[in-house]
Amino acid sequence: AGDSVTSITVSPSGRLVSKTLSSKQVVVKVPAGSVSNETVVTYTNKVQPGKLKICKVSANSNLVGNLFSFTENGGSAFNIAAGTPASPVCSSLTKFAVGTSVSLAELATANVHVASITASGSGTLSGVNTPAGTATVTIAPGTTVVTYDNEPNAIAPDPVR
């Protein structure tokens, strides 16, 4: 998982009958005899990057459509509008090498808190800190989706006089 065959070579080349990269299969002629008659098949693989996207949701209709700012590994901030839990709004896919740990942070928004940070797909989520809006995801082959859910802060009641 997470890799693809980029080439298949056969030596001597005249022994190649057929090859299919997509199915990772090769058919060769193998003559009888000693090692001097050997047929060598070489597969070259390429590890595919893992992909990450961040999604934003809120169950509160007043927050749907509002922009929230995020960073990956402390880089430049980017915005994602909040969608509903049934229809999240997501960032574009970002590619990372498999095994990379990516630090995610949602920048603070007044009167709103991060209620949950969850992941689906192939990566692993760790170090979730909802009060800080941070988490770390370890990239795996395939696509990892990290979803941030924000909700309004509770309004403190007026003190009784």
Disulfide bonds with the S-S distance in Angstrom:
Cys55-Cys90 1.87
